[in-house]
Amino acid sequence: MPSPKHVVERVQTGVRLEKRLLKVLKGLAEYLDLSLGDLLEGIALHALENEPPFKAATLEKIADLRKIYELDLRAGDSHQLREK
């Protein structure tokens, strides 16, 4: 059972993501047996502490998922994406 300091209140949010990126994230969440929300929380918490969120084996799986879903976007593309 979580300690009281780890009890949180979660809210529903409507977030728009690039379609292929979402597919990779959903595939990774499934692979890690996590919900998409738990995966995103973990990534965000690691990023806020400037810590890498994934180990080498997970990065290999991410590379596989990127190929499957043809995700060619990189970190440098963030904040430069435009919709059709």
N, C-alpha and C positions, 0 to 999 in steps of 0.2 A: 504494500500500500504506500502511495507517495506521501512524503512528509508534507505538512501544511504549507511550507514555503514553495512547494512545487504544484500546488493546486492552482489552476489557471481558469480564466473565463475566456472561452473562444467565441468568436462572432463569425457569422456568414459574411462573405464579401464577394462582390462581383469583380473579378479580375480578368482582364483581356490579355491573352498571351499569344505569341506566334504559334500557329497550328502545329508545325513540326516539333517545335520546342516542347509544347505540351505533350505530344505523343512520347517523346523521349523521357520526359519527367514521369509520366504515368507508367511507362514501361519500367523505369528504374524503381519507382515506388513498389510496383508489383514484384519485381525481382528481390527487393529488400524486405518484402512483406510488411510494408508500411502504407498508411493512407497517404494520398497526395499532400494533404495538409501537414501531416507529420514530417514528410520529406522536406517540404518548403520551409517549415519552421526550423528544422535542423540546419538547412543550408543558410538561412538568414542569420541564425544565432552564431554559426561559425564565421560567416562573413563579417558580422558586427564586431567580432573579436580578432579579425584578420587571421583566422586559422583555416587551413584547407579542410573542406567538409568530407573529402573522400580519400580512401586508401587506394593503393595501386590496383588491387583486384577490382574494385568498384569502378575505377577509371577505365579499365579494360572493358567492362560491361557497358559503360557509357559510350565508349568508342564504337562498340558493336551496334548499339541502339542508334547512334548518330548515322551510321551507314544505312541501317535498315530504313530509317525514316528520312534519309537524305537531308539531314540537318547540316548545312554548310556554314551557318552563322557562327561567328566567334565573338569573344568578349569585346573586341574592338568595334564590333558592329552595334553594340548597345547605344541607345540614344540617337541612332542614325537611321532607324528603320522607318519606312513610310508604307502606309497601306495603299492598296489599289484604289 
